[in-house]
Every structure is written in structure tokens, then in C-alpha cells.
């Protein structure tokens, strides 16, 4: 079976509710993970906007998520290092944790990409997406993606 990631807040390709954007409460949406490979030692998550005018905009970087994690609840804490050992990187807003959609114009896509890794990563909280991508190289067992869209009111 293939690993999956989904959100009970929106269907794949559907509109992300304003609650999870800068027009609302700007909290992270709930996410659920299924069929994580048994050899997984950690999970990593990146949320980005490939439609941003200046190039892909990073909204969330989270890594060293325990492999038995089945969900991230709505409004996930934004501390650098969380109680379960997972760590936040810096998003392109310059802060730790989730930063919701706030497209300058038009409808944008927001990709939530989950990676199953064969190791824990030797990265510090506050790293950037490019650091995560580099550290994951050669360690990805599986990858899954959920995508939602948003257009400002």
C-alpha cells in the first residue's frame, strides 16, 4: 500500500477553509497519515505554495516526527522542539511553525508533502527547507502529498 496524507478539513484539490489562512485564525489544518512504511524511523512534512509570484513559498517545515504518528491535530504547536521530539524549521514568513495561505492574487495551490525517512535527521530547529531537502537525500522511503487551494476574499 502507498503512504497517504489527507486532511479532514478539505478534500484533495478542494478549497482550504479560511480558518487555516491569514484571512482567518492562521492555524494549521488537521492532517492524517496512513500506511507509513514499517522501516520508517522519522517523518518530515513540508507545506509550500508553488504558485507564489517569486517562486515556491514555504509555509511549514516539520521534521523528526515520530514514525508512529498518525495525525497532526489542528493548530499544531509552533515551538522549535516539541515534546514528541519533532522540530520546526523556519517558513518563508521567517517564523517557526505553520504560516497559512495568503496569496497576493488569484487561486494558489498548497502542497502538504509527507516524507517517510529511514533515519532521524541531524538538523536543528530553525533550519530552512533546503537544509531539510539536503539532509533527506538518500533517506526517503516513501512520499505522499495532499493539496488544497485558496483564494483570498
CORRAFEN-V96219 format. One record per pair of residues at least 4 apart in sequence whose C-alpha atoms are under 6 Angstrom apart, sorted by sequence separation. I is the first residue (numbers start at 0). J is the second residue. If there is no record, write none. Layout:
i=I j=J
i=I j=J
This chain:
i=9 j=13
i=21 j=25
i=51 j=55
i=81 j=85
i=89 j=93
i=90 j=94
i=17 j=22
i=18 j=23
i=20 j=25
i=51 j=56
i=80 j=85
i=89 j=94
i=9 j=15
i=17 j=23
i=18 j=24
i=19 j=25
i=49 j=55
i=80 j=86
i=89 j=95
i=19 j=26
i=48 j=55
i=79 j=86
i=88 j=95
i=19 j=27
i=48 j=56
i=79 j=87
i=87 j=95
i=19 j=28
i=47 j=56
i=87 j=96
i=47 j=57
i=47 j=58
i=46 j=58
i=46 j=59
i=45 j=59
i=45 j=60
i=44 j=60
i=44 j=61
i=43 j=61
i=77 j=95
i=43 j=62
i=77 j=96
i=42 j=63
i=64 j=85
i=117 j=138
i=41 j=63
i=42 j=64
i=63 j=85
i=116 j=138
i=6 j=29
i=41 j=64
i=62 j=85
i=116 j=139
i=6 j=30
i=41 j=65
i=42 j=66
i=62 j=86
i=115 j=139
i=116 j=140
i=5 j=30
i=41 j=66
i=61 j=86
i=115 j=140
i=5 j=31
i=40 j=66
i=61 j=87
i=115 j=141
i=4 j=31
i=39 j=66
i=60 j=87
i=61 j=88
i=114 j=141
i=4 j=32
i=60 j=88
i=114 j=142
i=3 j=32
i=113 j=142
i=3 j=33
i=113 j=143
i=2 j=33
i=59 j=90
i=112 j=143
i=2 j=34
i=58 j=90
i=112 j=144
i=2 j=35
i=57 j=90
i=111 j=144
i=57 j=91
i=111 j=145
i=110 j=145
i=88 j=124
i=89 j=125
i=110 j=146
i=32 j=69
i=59 j=96
i=87 j=124
i=88 j=125
i=89 j=126
i=109 j=146
i=31 j=69
i=32 j=70
i=59 j=97
i=86 j=124
i=88 j=126
i=89 j=127
i=109 j=147
i=31 j=70
i=58 j=97
i=88 j=127
i=108 j=147
i=109 j=148
i=30 j=70
i=58 j=98
i=108 j=148
i=30 j=71
i=107 j=148
i=29 j=71
i=107 j=149
i=29 j=72
i=106 j=149
i=29 j=73
i=106 j=150
i=28 j=73
i=79 j=124
i=105 j=150
i=27 j=73
i=27 j=74
i=26 j=74
i=63 j=119
i=50 j=107
i=48 j=108
i=48 j=109
i=47 j=109
i=47 j=110
i=46 j=110
i=46 j=111
i=45 j=111
i=45 j=112
i=44 j=112
i=44 j=113
i=27 j=97
i=43 j=113
i=43 j=114
i=42 j=114
i=42 j=115
i=25 j=99
i=42 j=116
i=41 j=116
i=39 j=115
i=40 j=116
i=39 j=116
i=40 j=117
i=21 j=99
i=39 j=117
i=40 j=118
i=41 j=119
i=20 j=99
i=19 j=99
i=20 j=100
i=21 j=101
i=15 j=147
i=14 j=147
i=15 j=148
i=11 j=145
i=12 j=146
i=13 j=147
i=14 j=148
i=15 j=149
i=11 j=146
i=12 j=147
i=13 j=148
i=14 j=149
i=11 j=147
i=4 j=143
i=3 j=143
i=5 j=145
i=2 j=143
i=4 j=145
